[in-house]
Amino acid sequence: MGGGKTPLVSVIVNAYNEEDVIGDCLKSVLNASLKGMEVIVVNDGSTDETKKIAQDFGVKVIDSSHEGLPQTRNIGAAAAKGRIICFVDADMKVGKDYFKKIVHDIKNFDFVDHTEKSKTSNWVSDYIAYVRAHKRKPVHGRAYKKGVLEKFDPKYGYYCESEMAERLVKKGRRFGLSSAVAYHKESTNPKVFITMGKSMVNYFRPVNLLYTISSLTPFFALPAAARSIKYGDWRVFFWEWYAKILMSYGLMQGVLKSIKK
């Protein structure tokens, strides 16, 4: 992708067993209005058809041995030739002008986050998109100028992007929020939330920790009920509790593993 010239944008898609979604992801990336991009899929030891599907799209595929999100981000970034490095999750689809907006909006910044929405992939995705649109503050980057991006730290796992953003801001790097829109299919897999909890051991933030642990007490029912009423869907109450209990379980596993070391 991009011929013999240095591409303006390198798109890195990290994937592990994403055969159900990576085709739609790559189709949206390759159909974007910005042409001449370099597209790299880092296949993190998938045991399904992820690699074959990516190869069928004609993009560059790099294999890794199930090393996790931080390391696959680093592998993709090391191979990228573009002046702007953009990370796209395999379960995401991007808008037609996504990369054009990234290129435009990053001009006055060193790295940017995007605007995330849902295309009614499931009601959970709709709810998470609502939360992010109404009350989130940007916590990580999606696109970086090449000279700005540093290595993601493996010890932060799921939270490696948040840690990267904090690290760069502390060094005086300029952060911005792009108008580029991506559509994300949120996972309901229990393993995802358990992994998030485990990662919290190293990415320690008191507010997040207290919020997660509170799910094990009756007090958590109050904010969960309030969010359910505000959103207008009783399922939110049970979803909030479900996710946080699994994260608490993962957190306890992470703490025990850390103690045994």
N, C-alpha and C positions, 0 to 999 in steps of 0.2 A: 504494500500500500504506500503510495506516495512516490513511486519510481525511484530515480537516482538522487532526487533532491532531498534536502533535510526537511522533514515534515513539520508543519507548524504545530500540530497536535498529535500526541501519541495517546491512544486509548488502551488502557489495560483492564482486562476483564479477568478476575480471579474466579476459578470454578472448581468445585468438588462435588461430583455426582449431581450435576445440574441438567441432566438430559431433558427434563420436562420444560425447562424455561430458557436455556441458553440460546436456542434457535430464535425465539422471539426477540431476545436481547440483541443478538448480533444483527438481525434483520433491521431493527430500529437504528442501530449504530451506522450500518452501511447505507441506510436510506436517508441519513441526515443530510441537510442541505450543504454542510461544509464538506468539501471533497478533498482528496489527497491526504487523508489522515493515515497514520500508521496504527493498525489494530493488532494487539497482542493478547492472546488468551493464555493465561498461566493455568495449566491443568494440574491441580494439586493431588495427583495420585488417584484420580477417579476410577471407579470400578464399573461404571456404566458406559453409555455411549457418548458422554460429554466430549471426549477428544475427537471422535469421528465426526460428530455434528459440527464442531468448530472447524475442522479441516475441510469439510464440505463447503464451507463459506469462503474458503481461500485465504483465511487470515493466518498470521503467524502463530504457531502453538509451541509453547515451552512447557516441558514436563518438570514437575517437582514431586517429591516423595511424601506427600501429605504432611507438609510442614506448617500449615496453618496460615491464617490471614496475614500477620505481619511479614513473615518471610516471603510469601508469594507476592505481596505488594513490593517488597524489596527486589525480588527476582525480576519482576516486570519492569520496574523503574530502571534497573541496571541495564536492561536490554533496550530501553526506549531511546529513540533518536530525536524526538520532537522537542520543540522549545517550551511547550506546555504539556504537562503530564496529567492526564485525566483518568480517574479510577471509576469504573462502572461495575456494579455488582451484577452477577449473572442472572439474578432474579429481578432485574430492573429493565425497563424500557425507557428510552429517551425521546423527548419531543423532536420534531423535525428540525427546529432551529437551535437545539440544545447547545451544540458545540460553537455555533456562531455567537450565541449569547455569552458563553464562557469566555471566548476570545475577546469579546467586546468588554465584558465586565471586569476581567482580570487586569486590564491595562493599568488601572490605578492602584492595584493591590499586588501582593506577592502570592497569595493563595485565596481561593474562594470556596464556599459551600454552595450547593444548589438549592432549589426549591423542590420539595418532594410532595407528590400527590399519589392518589390511588385511582386506578381505573376499575373500581368495584371488583377486584380480584377475589375478595371476600370481605365480610363486614368488619373483620379485625383490621384489615388494611385501611378501610375507610376511616375507622376510628383513629388509628395511629396517625394517618394523614391529617385528620382534623386537629389532633393535639399539636402536631408539629406546626401546622399553619397558624394556630391561634395563640400558642403560649411558649413555643420553644425558642431558645436562643441558640445561635449557631455554635456547635461544639466541635466540629471537625471540618477538614477540607475535602473537597472532591477534585479540585484542579490546582496544580502548583506550577509556578515558573520553575524550569528545570534546575536553575542554580540555587533555588530556595529549598527544595525538597531534601530532607535528610533521611537516614534509614529509620524505618519503623522498628521499635524495640519489641522483640518477641515476648518478653515477659508480661506485656500488658494485654496480650491476646485480643479479645473482642474490642477492648478500649484503646487499641494502639493509635487509632486515628484521633481520638480525643487528646491523648497524651502528646501526639505530634503537634496538634494545634496549640496546646498550652506551651509547649517547648518553643515553638517558633514565635509566638506572641511575646514571650518573655525576652526573646532576643531582638525584639523590635521589628519583627516582620509584620507587614500590613495585611489584615484579614478583612474580607468583604463577603457579602451575600449576593450571589448571582441570581438573575431572574430566570435562568435556565431551568426548565421543568423536567423532572424524571418521575416515572411512575413505578412504584415499588410494590412487590407482592410480599407482604409480611409473612414470616414463617409462624406456624402454630406448633411446630415440632418441640416437644418438651426438652430435647437435648440442647436446643439453641439457648433456652433460658438457663439451663443448668451450666452451660459453658460461660454464659455472661456472669453468673454468680461466681464461678471459679476465678474468672479474670479480675473480679473486684478485689481479690486479696492483694494484688499488686497495685491496682489502680484505686487506691484508697481515697475516698472522698466522704467525709462524715455524713453529709446530707443524704447521699445515695445509699450509704450503708444503713443509716437509721430508717430510711424509707423502706428498704428491702426487709430488714428484720422486723419492722412493725407489722408486716403481713402475717406474722405468727401470733399476733395479739388481736383481741376484739376491737382495739382502737382503730385498726386499719379500715374497719367497716364504714366509718364516718366519711373520710375523704373519697373512698371508693363509691359510696352511695351518692355523694354530692356530684361526682363526675358523671355517674350514670344518669342522674336526673338532668343535669345540664346538657348532656349529649342527647338525651331522649331515647335511650335504649337500655333496658334492664340488664342485657347481657354484658354490658361494660362492667358492672359490679363484680360478676363472677370472673370475667376475664382478668381484671386487675389483680384479683386475689390469686387466681391460677398462676399468672406469670410471676408474681412476686414470691409465692411460696416455692416455686421451682428455683428461682434465683437464690433464695435463702438456702435451699438444699445444696445448690452448687457452691455457695459461699462457704458453708460448713465443710463440704468436701475439700475445698481449697485450703481452708484453715488447717484441717487435720493433716493434709498432705504437707503443708508448710512446717507444721510442728514436728512431723516425723523426720524431716530433713535435719 
